[in-house]
Amino acid sequence: MRPLPIVRSALAALLFVGLAAVPGRAQSYHLARTVTLGGDGGWDYLTLDTVGHRLFIARSDRIMVVNPDSGTLLGTIPGLVRGHGVAFDYASGHGFATSGADSAVTMFDLRTLAVISKTTAAVDDDAVLYDPATRHIFTMNGDAGSATVIDPVLGRRIGSVALGGKPEFGVSDGTGRLYVNLEDSAQVVEVDARAMRVVRRWSIAPCGSPTGLAIDRAHHRLFSGCRSGVMAISDAAAGRLVTTVPIGQGVDACRFDPGAQLAFASNGDGTLTVIHEDAPDRYTVVGTVATKQGARTMEIDLRTHRIYTVTADFGPAPAPTAERPRPRAPVLPGTFALLVLEP
């Protein structure tokens, strides 16, 4: 995509600010483009490299690195076994990819994408994040009920945090506090990243099975996407649930755009829920945008306010059996695609 001229960019920015100031018009988000990427296997989290302007997409056995504007494949990071997430440490020039089926974390060169080394985290390492306050990488290990701490320069495990439940996604507030959704108990835990220990936890019921998590750092608000069909919004400073708002079914990721005061939930039922932060304790659902079935994870470019999600076409689900009472519909070969949503 060619850059807009300066004047057109400025006008577009002013238009978006105007839309964001009127919550009822934020549903102008729409599916602008679909780019077929292809390739076999499932998928999980998307992560935007804001320095190199590349989109990292976790697949079953690799990380696909694509140009988010054109969808061109720029490279591949191989050797994963059920890939989940990616995090970056720009200071060291290293990236990190989790691999849930073998408990591994792959460290790679951010410039060349070459694999540098691997280390073992813990069973079912899933989401991963970089904490700028400690300059450490943290993996969220679902079945192990822990977070693994990794030195991003050496790529070595240096600690572990017992979380007291099954973590899904985690976020950093930038000052040395991490917040993590516990899927099995519908709680948020607060972690002292320097001390590597949990310091507080609170319930976000009636949320059930929280997955995606986003943060509004300015107002200390957390946005937990819940498989029970709500977004649970917490006050991180007070350690309490503020409210819940309805979202679609099958959520797996949440994002927050501070420039527009909008929270997003990407839902596997083929919708994107758009929520406006009217005030730190007041929220309005302002849009339900049609995406595509299976588009449950996403990433946002805070510079352009553009949202990226991925999914594929599915065939009919097989008949249930005793071993597989809820069988998944098969992915049709070659249909994996990037969906681009514009404000």
C-alpha positions as CSV (number, residue, x, y, z in Angstrom):
1,M,0.0,0.0,0.0
2,R,1.5,3.4,-1.0
3,P,1.7,6.0,1.9
4,L,-0.9,8.7,1.8
5,P,0.3,12.2,1.1
6,I,0.8,14.3,4.2
7,V,-2.3,16.4,3.7
8,R,-4.5,13.3,3.2
9,S,-3.0,11.6,6.2
10,A,-3.7,14.6,8.4
11,L,-7.3,14.8,7.2
12,A,-7.7,11.0,7.9
13,A,-6.3,11.5,11.4
14,L,-8.7,14.4,12.0
15,L,-11.6,12.3,10.7
16,F,-10.8,9.4,13.0
17,V,-10.5,11.7,16.0
18,G,-13.9,13.0,15.2
19,L,-15.3,9.5,15.0
20,A,-13.7,8.5,18.2
21,A,-15.2,11.5,20.0
22,V,-18.7,10.3,19.0
23,P,-19.0,6.8,20.5
24,G,-22.1,6.0,18.4
25,R,-20.1,6.3,15.2
26,A,-17.1,4.0,16.2
27,Q,-18.9,1.1,14.5
28,S,-17.5,2.5,11.2
29,Y,-14.8,-0.2,11.5
30,H,-15.2,-2.4,8.5
31,L,-13.5,-5.3,6.8
32,A,-11.4,-3.5,4.1
33,R,-9.3,-6.3,2.7
34,T,-8.8,-10.1,2.8
35,V,-5.4,-11.4,1.7
36,T,-5.0,-15.2,1.2
37,L,-1.7,-16.4,2.8
38,G,-2.2,-20.1,2.5
39,G,-0.1,-22.7,4.3
40,D,-1.1,-25.7,6.4
41,G,-1.8,-25.8,10.1
42,G,-3.7,-23.9,12.8
43,W,-2.9,-20.5,14.2
44,D,-2.9,-18.5,17.3
45,Y,-1.6,-15.0,18.3
46,L,-0.6,-12.1,16.0
47,T,2.1,-9.7,17.0
48,L,3.0,-6.5,15.2
49,D,6.7,-5.5,15.0
50,T,6.3,-1.7,15.3
51,V,9.9,-1.0,14.3
52,G,10.2,-3.2,11.3
53,H,6.4,-3.0,10.4
54,R,6.1,-6.7,10.1
55,L,3.3,-9.0,11.3
56,F,4.3,-12.2,13.1
57,I,1.6,-14.9,13.0
58,A,2.0,-18.1,15.1
59,R,1.1,-21.2,13.2
60,S,1.2,-24.9,14.3
61,D,4.9,-25.5,13.5
62,R,6.3,-22.1,12.6
63,I,6.0,-18.3,12.7
64,M,4.9,-16.6,9.5
65,V,6.3,-13.1,9.1
66,V,4.3,-11.0,6.6
67,N,4.1,-7.5,5.3
68,P,0.8,-6.3,6.9
69,D,0.1,-4.0,4.0
70,S,0.5,-6.4,1.1
71,G,0.3,-9.8,2.8
72,T,3.7,-10.7,1.3
73,L,5.5,-13.5,3.1
74,L,8.8,-12.0,4.3
75,G,10.2,-15.0,6.2
76,T,9.5,-18.0,8.4
77,I,10.8,-19.0,11.8
78,P,10.6,-22.9,11.9
79,G,10.8,-25.6,14.5
80,L,7.7,-24.9,16.6
81,V,5.4,-27.6,18.0
82,R,2.0,-26.0,18.5
83,G,3.1,-22.4,18.1
84,H,1.4,-19.8,20.3
85,G,2.9,-16.3,20.7
86,V,5.8,-13.9,19.9
87,A,7.4,-11.1,21.9
88,F,10.2,-8.7,21.0
89,D,13.2,-7.2,22.9
90,Y,14.3,-4.4,20.6
91,A,17.3,-3.6,22.8
92,S,18.9,-7.0,22.3
93,G,17.6,-7.4,18.8
94,H,16.0,-10.7,19.8
95,G,12.5,-12.1,19.3
96,F,10.9,-15.0,21.2
97,A,8.3,-17.6,20.1
98,T,6.5,-20.1,22.4
99,S,5.9,-23.7,21.5
100,G,3.2,-25.2,23.7
101,A,3.6,-28.9,22.9
102,D,7.3,-29.2,23.7
103,S,7.5,-26.4,26.4
104,A,10.1,-24.6,24.3
105,V,10.9,-21.0,23.7
106,T,12.7,-20.2,20.4
107,M,15.0,-17.1,20.4
108,F,15.6,-15.6,17.0
109,D,17.4,-12.6,15.4
110,L,14.9,-9.8,14.8
111,R,16.7,-8.6,11.7
112,T,17.4,-11.8,9.9
113,L,14.8,-14.1,11.6
114,A,17.5,-16.7,12.0
115,V,17.0,-19.1,15.0
116,I,19.6,-18.4,17.7
117,S,18.8,-20.8,20.5
118,K,16.0,-22.6,22.4
119,T,15.3,-22.9,26.0
120,T,12.7,-24.8,28.1
121,A,9.9,-22.8,29.8
122,A,7.3,-25.1,31.3
123,V,4.4,-27.3,30.2
124,D,2.0,-25.6,27.8
125,D,3.8,-22.3,27.4
126,D,1.4,-20.1,25.6
127,A,1.2,-16.3,25.6
128,V,4.5,-14.4,25.9
129,L,5.3,-10.8,26.7
130,Y,8.2,-8.4,27.2
131,D,8.2,-6.3,30.3
132,P,10.1,-3.0,29.8
133,A,10.6,-2.3,33.5
134,T,12.6,-5.5,34.2
135,R,13.7,-6.0,30.6
136,H,12.6,-9.7,30.9
137,I,10.5,-12.0,28.8
138,F,7.6,-13.8,30.6
139,T,5.8,-16.8,29.2
140,M,2.3,-17.9,30.4
141,N,2.3,-21.6,31.0
142,G,-1.2,-22.9,31.0
143,D,-1.0,-26.5,32.3
144,A,2.0,-25.7,34.5
145,G,0.1,-22.8,36.2
146,S,3.1,-20.6,36.1
147,A,5.0,-17.9,34.3
148,T,8.6,-18.5,33.2
149,V,11.1,-15.6,33.3
150,I,13.7,-15.4,30.5
151,D,16.8,-13.2,30.1
152,P,16.3,-11.8,26.6
153,V,20.0,-11.2,26.0
154,L,21.2,-14.8,26.8
155,G,17.9,-16.5,26.0
156,R,18.1,-18.4,29.3
157,R,15.4,-19.1,31.9
158,I,16.2,-17.2,35.1
159,G,13.1,-17.7,37.2
160,S,9.5,-18.9,37.6
161,V,6.3,-17.4,39.1
162,A,3.7,-19.7,40.6
163,L,0.3,-18.2,39.5
164,G,-2.1,-20.5,41.4
165,G,-4.1,-21.3,38.3
166,K,-4.1,-21.7,34.6
167,P,-2.9,-18.5,32.8
168,E,-4.0,-17.4,29.4
169,F,-2.9,-13.9,28.4
170,G,-0.8,-11.4,30.3
171,V,0.0,-7.7,30.0
172,S,2.6,-5.3,31.5
173,D,1.8,-1.9,32.9
174,G,5.3,-0.7,32.0
175,T,6.3,0.0,35.7
176,G,7.0,-3.6,36.9
177,R,3.6,-5.0,37.4
178,L,2.1,-7.7,35.2
179,Y,-1.5,-8.8,35.1
180,V,-2.6,-12.2,34.0
181,N,-6.0,-13.9,33.3
182,L,-6.5,-17.2,35.1
183,E,-8.8,-19.2,32.8
184,D,-9.8,-21.9,35.3
185,S,-10.8,-19.6,38.2
186,A,-12.0,-16.4,36.5
187,Q,-9.4,-14.3,38.3
188,V,-6.8,-11.7,37.5
189,V,-3.5,-12.0,39.3
190,E,-1.1,-9.1,39.8
191,V,2.6,-10.1,39.6
192,D,5.6,-8.1,40.9
193,A,7.9,-8.6,37.9
194,R,11.0,-7.7,39.8
195,A,10.3,-10.0,42.8
196,M,8.8,-12.7,40.5
197,R,5.8,-13.3,42.8
198,V,2.1,-12.8,42.9
199,V,1.1,-9.9,45.1
200,R,-2.7,-9.7,44.6
201,R,-5.6,-11.5,42.9
202,W,-9.3,-10.7,42.4
203,S,-12.4,-12.3,40.9
204,I,-13.9,-11.1,37.7
205,A,-17.0,-13.2,38.0
206,P,-19.5,-13.4,36.3
207,C,-16.8,-13.7,33.6
208,G,-16.2,-17.4,32.7
209,S,-13.0,-18.7,31.1
210,P,-11.1,-15.4,30.5
211,T,-8.7,-15.6,27.6
212,G,-7.6,-12.3,25.9
213,L,-6.4,-9.4,28.0
214,A,-5.6,-5.7,27.2
215,I,-4.7,-2.7,29.3
216,D,-5.4,1.0,29.4
217,R,-2.2,2.1,31.2
218,A,-3.3,5.7,31.6
219,H,-6.5,4.8,33.5
220,H,-5.3,1.5,35.0
221,R,-8.0,-0.5,33.4
222,L,-7.9,-4.1,32.3
223,F,-10.1,-5.7,29.6
224,S,-10.5,-9.5,30.0
225,G,-12.3,-11.3,27.1
226,C,-14.4,-14.1,28.5
227,R,-15.7,-17.2,26.8
228,S,-19.0,-16.7,28.6
229,G,-19.7,-13.9,26.2
230,V,-18.7,-10.8,28.2
231,M,-15.7,-8.5,28.5
232,A,-14.8,-8.0,32.2
233,I,-13.3,-4.6,32.9
234,S,-11.2,-4.3,36.1
235,D,-9.6,-1.4,38.0
236,A,-6.0,-2.6,38.3
237,A,-5.1,0.0,40.9
238,A,-7.9,-1.0,43.2
239,G,-7.9,-4.7,42.3
240,R,-11.6,-5.0,41.6
241,L,-14.1,-5.6,38.8
242,V,-15.7,-2.5,37.5
243,T,-18.3,-3.8,35.0
244,T,-19.0,-6.3,32.3
245,V,-20.2,-5.7,28.7
246,P,-21.5,-8.2,26.2
247,I,-19.2,-9.4,23.4
248,G,-19.4,-12.2,20.8
249,Q,-18.7,-15.9,21.4
250,G,-15.3,-17.6,21.2
251,V,-13.2,-14.6,22.1
252,D,-9.4,-15.2,22.2
253,A,-7.9,-11.7,22.0
254,C,-8.5,-8.2,23.3
255,R,-6.8,-4.9,22.4
256,F,-7.1,-1.3,23.6
257,D,-6.5,1.8,21.5
258,P,-5.7,4.7,23.8
259,G,-5.8,7.2,20.9
260,A,-9.5,6.4,20.2
261,Q,-10.4,5.1,23.7
262,L,-11.7,1.9,22.2
263,A,-11.4,-1.6,23.4
264,F,-11.8,-4.6,21.0
265,A,-12.6,-8.3,21.4
266,S,-12.1,-10.6,18.4
267,N,-14.5,-13.5,18.5
268,G,-14.4,-16.9,16.9
269,D,-18.1,-16.5,15.9
270,G,-17.0,-14.1,13.2
271,T,-17.4,-10.8,14.9
272,L,-15.3,-8.0,16.3
273,T,-16.9,-6.2,19.3
274,V,-16.0,-2.5,19.6
275,I,-16.4,-0.9,23.0
276,H,-15.9,2.8,23.8
277,E,-14.5,4.0,27.1
278,D,-16.8,6.8,27.9
279,A,-15.1,7.2,31.3
280,P,-12.9,4.9,33.3
281,D,-15.9,3.3,34.9
282,R,-18.4,3.6,32.1
283,Y,-18.4,1.7,28.8
284,T,-20.6,1.4,25.7
285,V,-20.7,-1.2,23.0
286,V,-20.6,0.9,19.9
287,G,-20.2,-1.7,17.2
288,T,-20.3,-5.4,16.2
289,V,-18.3,-5.8,13.0
290,A,-18.6,-8.8,10.8
291,T,-15.3,-10.6,10.3
292,K,-15.3,-14.3,9.5
293,Q,-15.8,-17.5,11.5
294,G,-12.6,-18.5,13.3
295,A,-11.1,-15.0,13.4
296,R,-10.6,-15.2,17.2
297,T,-7.1,-13.5,17.5
298,M,-6.0,-10.1,16.4
299,E,-3.5,-7.3,16.5
300,I,-3.8,-3.5,16.3
301,D,-1.5,-0.9,14.8
302,L,-1.8,2.0,17.1
303,R,-0.4,4.4,14.5
304,T,-3.0,3.7,11.9
305,H,-5.7,2.3,14.2
306,R,-5.9,-0.7,11.7
307,I,-6.8,-4.1,13.1
308,Y,-5.5,-7.4,11.7
309,T,-7.0,-10.8,12.3
310,V,-6.7,-14.3,10.6
311,T,-8.8,-17.3,9.8
312,A,-9.6,-19.8,7.1
313,D,-12.4,-21.6,5.5
314,F,-13.8,-24.7,7.2
315,G,-15.4,-27.9,6.0
316,P,-18.2,-29.8,7.7
317,A,-17.5,-31.0,11.2
318,P,-17.2,-34.8,11.7
319,A,-19.8,-36.6,13.7
320,P,-19.2,-36.6,17.5
321,T,-17.7,-39.7,19.1
322,A,-17.1,-40.7,22.7
323,E,-13.5,-39.7,22.4
324,R,-14.3,-36.4,20.6
325,P,-17.7,-35.2,21.7
326,R,-17.1,-31.8,20.1
327,P,-15.0,-32.4,17.0
328,R,-13.6,-29.3,15.2
329,A,-14.5,-28.6,11.6
330,P,-11.5,-29.2,9.4
331,V,-9.6,-26.3,7.8
332,L,-9.8,-26.3,4.0
333,P,-6.3,-26.4,2.5
334,G,-4.9,-23.2,1.2
335,T,-7.6,-20.9,2.6
336,F,-5.7,-19.3,5.5
337,A,-6.1,-15.6,5.1
338,L,-5.3,-12.2,6.7
339,L,-8.2,-9.9,7.3
340,V,-7.6,-6.1,7.5
341,L,-10.1,-3.9,9.3
342,E,-10.1,-0.2,8.8
343,P,-11.7,2.6,10.9
